[in-house]
């Protein structure tokens, strides 16, 4: 869904079965900022709320899809933990790869 506020185009995308089944990513296009809500845990392991429809595979897919979709120079904002440095969302890329097995 796209909305406009004070001349700013804002894209809101529901991302299913990640942290919960009710999460959304919000991209402020003019400001080039993406708010990832609880799809971005800064400085801690992500919490996947299985009782609320969360799913680890869905979380990884949501993050990978978001990183692939936003501009490389976009700034990102986590849901509830601190403020990240610029371009922090690119750190998620390894999350989308398969874990190594021994």
N, C-alpha and C positions, 0 to 999 in steps of 0.2 A: 504494500500500500504506500502511496506517495501522498504526503501532505505538505502544505506550505505554511510557514510561520514567519512573520516579519521579513518576508521576501526570501527566506531560506527554503530550499527544497530539501525535504527530509524523507528518506525512504525507510520504512519499517518492514522488516521481514520476519515472519514467524519461523522459528527453527524448531522442528519437532524432535522430541525424545533426545534431548541433550542433558543439561543439568536437571530439567524437569520436562514435562510435555507442554509447558506454557511459556517458553522463553522467546524473546525477540531480539534481533540485532537492529540497531538504529544508526543510519548513516546520514550525517549532516553534510550534504554534497558541497555546498559553498565553502564551508569551513574545513572540509576534507578531514572530518573526524568521524570515527566509528565507535559507537558505544556498544560493547558486546555483552553488557549485563553479566549474568552468571555463566556465560560461555567463556569468560576470561577471568581466571583466578590469578592474580598477581602475587608471586612469591610463595605460593602454596600449591599442593596437589589439588586438582579439581574435585569438588564434591558432586557426586552423581546421586540424586535423590530417587532411588528406585521406587519408593512408595508413591512418588508423584509423577511417575511415567518417565523418569530419567533412564538413560541408556548410555553406557560408555562408548559403544561403537557409533551411536548417533551423535554423541558429543564430539568425537574426533572428526566425524564427517562434517558436522556443522562448522567447526573451526576451520577445517581445510577448505571448505566451500567459501567461507567468508574471506579468508586470506587470499584465495584465488580471484575473488570478485572485486576487492577494493584496490584502489591505486597503491603502488609501492610506497609512495610518500605519505600515505594517510597516517594520521595519529590515531591511537586507540585508547579506549578508556575501559577499565575493568568494572565489574558490577559493584563490589563492596570492599575491595581491598586496595588501599593506596592509589597512587597515581603513577603510571608507568612512564618511562622515558619515551621519546618519540619513536615511532615505527616498531613498537614492542610486539605488535601482532605478528610480525614476521617470525618471531621466536616459536610460534605454534607449528611451523612447517614440519619439524621432526616428529611432532605428535601424530601426524597423519601417516607416517611410515610404519611398517610392520615391526614389532619388537624382535630383537635378535633372540634366537633360541640357542641353547648350549647343548 
